[in-house]
């Protein structure tokens, strides 16, 4: 448990006076024709002009918990969370989780970035740097992991073997423990003993002395909406957690695709960590599954 963090009540419902309209019912959510995204056990729909709802048996409460945490501890623009609850359907083994949040009107940077001129891009970069600086200023809770000392669910830490989940996925009390877990996972999935011994010997020497900072964890243009007045809002907070200070930069470049000028602008939003980037990318390529 994390004594510095109190999770929101479950179910959670925002005060009635901040709702833009009555909350959508379960039936209205299920019958919405405005489907934004769907995968196994998860759906994201728009319900009317005000609400986005993520729901399903594979939806994790942590997205809503992270949004509330960031709103309570910073001025980073995030969608307003209106409701967070579960519903047990007859005949189903697991409940359906519902996250009801504000619909942010605007265009994602994924679709709009190429049409922005350098002045507009510079303004976006300035706003996003302020956002990340505010996240880093949230006082550390002293461990590496999800809010409330939850495990990491980033793929390089994930395993379907429950016996190894605590070893590989954390939470971790130190950066050294986190790096050792990555090496130990490599041992389990790769039979190259000598290479594993090399990583065990050098990784924690090459990368050390980084504190845990609150990290968004999935900084891609698809997760940033630019409103008509030019202000930006960061959406989809499911991956946020306490990571080493270099993690945001590494993950951002790892997912940048290298097909336009995005990499040129990343250092204007995030501090660069060149040594850590090289080592982590090597480990990601070893561990990605």
N, C-alpha and C positions, 0 to 999 in steps of 0.2 A: 504494500500500500504506500501511497504518497501522502504524507501528512500535510504537505503544502497545497494539495489540490482536493477540492470537494466537487464531485461531479454534479451536474444539474439533476433535479428530480426527474424521475421517470414514472409516468409520462410528464413531459414538459409542454406547457402551453403559454404563449406570450400573453401579456395583459391585453384585455379586449380593446383598450383604447388605442393601441398601436396597430391593430389589424386594419388593413385597407378595405376589407370586406369580410363577411363570415367565412370561416375556414371551410374548405371543400370537404364534403363527406367522403367516406370510403367508396361509396358507389360512384360519386362524381369523378374521383380519381381513377377508378378502375375503367370507367367508360370514356375517359378523355381520348379524343382522336388526335391530339397534338403530341405525338410521340417524338421525343428528342433523342433518346438512346435506349437500347435494350440489350441485355446479355442474360446469361443464365441466372435466374433468381434476382434480377435487378431490372427496373424500368425507371426512366426519367420522363415525366410528362409535364406539359404546361396545362394548368387549369385556369381558364379565364385569363384576364390581363394581368393579374396580380401574383399568381402563385406558380412556383416550380415545385414538383413533388418527386422525390426519389424514394422508391419503395420496393420491397421484395424480401424474400427469405434470406438472401445473401447480402443484404444491406447492413452495414455496420453503424452502430450508434455513434462511433467516434467522429464521423464527419460533423454531426450536429454539435457534439461536445467541443470539438476544436473550434468551430465557429463562435460558440458562446464564449469560450476561453479568450480568443483573440479580441472579440468585441469588448470584453470586460477588462482586458489588460493592455489595450493599445487603442490607437485611433486609426488602425489599418482598415480601409474600406472593405467590408465583407457583406454579403447579402444578410438581411435580417432573418433570423430563425423564428418561425412562427409556431412550430409544433414539432415534437419529437416523441413518438409513441409506438407501441407494438399492438398488434391485433392477432389474437389466436383464432384461426379459422377451423371450423369443425372438420376433422379428418386429416388435418395437417400436423406433422410432427413438430415443426418449428413455427414460431410466430412470424408474421410479416411486419417488418419495421417500416415506419413512415417518417420521412423527414420533409417537412413542409417549410419552404423558404421563399424569400422575396424573388420575384422575377425581375431581373436587371435588364432594362431595355437598352440595347446598344448592339455593337458589333464586336465579335471576338477579334483579338489581334491576329489570330490564325488566318482569318479571311480578309482582314482590313490592313494588315501591316504593309503590304506592297504598295498600297495606294497613298500611304502617308509620306509627306515630304520630310526632309531632314529636320525642320523646325518642330513638326508635330512628333516625330520620333524622339527628338531630344526631350520634349515635354513629357512623353510617356516614360522615358528612361528616368527622368528626374523624379516623377511621382513614385515609380516602382522602387527606386533606391530608398526613398523616404519610408516606404512600406517595410522593406527588409531591414532597414536600420531600426525601426520601431520594434519589429519582432525580436531582434537581437538584444534589445534593451529590457525585455521581459526578464525578471530575475530567474536565474537557473534554479531548477529543482534538484540538481546534484546527481543526476543519473542520465543514461542514454537509453531512450525508449519512448513509448507513447505516453500520453497524459495518464496520470494515475498509475505509473509504473506498469503500463501495458507493454506487450511484446511489439517489436517491429514487425511489419508485414510487407516491407519492401522485398522484392523477389530474391535478392542476394542473401537475405536472412531467413527466407521461408523454407519450411520443409513439411511434408505430409506425415512424417514419422513423429508421432507424439513423444516418443522416448527421447528424441534429440531436440524437440522444439525449444525447450528452455535453454539448452546449450547454444543453439544457433540463433535464436530470435530475441534473446534478452528478456527483461531489461538488464542493462549492464551498469555496474558501479564505476567503471573507468573506461577510458578510450582503449587502453591496453586490452581489457576484457573483450571489447567489441571487435578489435582486430584479431585477437586470438580466436574468436568464434568464427570469423570468416575463414581463417586458416583451417580450423577444425572441420568446417563444412567441406572445404576443398579436399581434405584427407578422406572424407566419407564418400565423395563422388568421383574421386580420381585415384588411380592406383600408382601414380608417379610419386613414390616415396621421397626421392631426392628433391624433387621440386617443392613438395610440401615442406620438407625440412628447411629449404632455402627461405620460403615465405615465413616460416615460423621464426627464423633467425633474424631476418632483416626488416620485416614490415613494421614492427613496433619501434625500430630504430629510425627508419626513414620518416615515420609519421608519429608525432608525439606532441604532448603539451597543448592539446586543444580542449577547451571547455565545451560542455553541452550548451547549445543555444536553441531557442525555439525556431524551427525550420519549417517552411511551407512544404517542401518535399516533392513537388511536382510542377516546377515552374516551366510551363510550356505556354505558348501563345494561345492555345485553345482554352486555357484557364484564366485568361484576362479579358474582361469586357471593357471596351471604351465607349462611354456614353456620348450622346450627341453634343454635350458641352465640353468634351475632351477629357473629362475625369475618368479614371480607371477604377475598376472593382475586380478583386481577385475572387474567383469562385472555386468550388470543389476542394474542400479542405481535408479530405479523408486521409491524405498521406502525411499530414503535419505531425511532428514529433520533436523530441529533444535529440538532436544530432550534433556531431562535431561541427565547428564553425566553417569548415570547408565544404560540407556536404551539399549545400544549396548550389554552389558554383559547379561542383563536379556533376551533379545530377542534371543541371540545366544544360551544360555543354554536351553531356552524354546523349541528351534527347533533342539536340538542336537540328539534326539532319544535314547541316552544312550545305544547304542549297540556295542560300541568299545571304544578306548582310547581317542576319540576327547575331552571329557570333561577334561581330564588330561592336554591337551595342551592349552585349552582356556585361562587359567590364564596367560600363557606365551605370549599371544597376547593382552589381555585386562585386565585392572585393575578389580579386583573383588569387587562386591558390594553385600555382603551377606544379609544384612538386607533388602535392597531394592528388591533383588531377591525374597525373601520369600513373601513379601507383594504384589509385582506385580504379581507373579504367582497366588496367591490367587485371585486377582482381574481379571486376565485374564480368569481364570476358571469360574468366575461368569459372565463375559461379553462376552465371545467368542460366536460368532454367525456366 
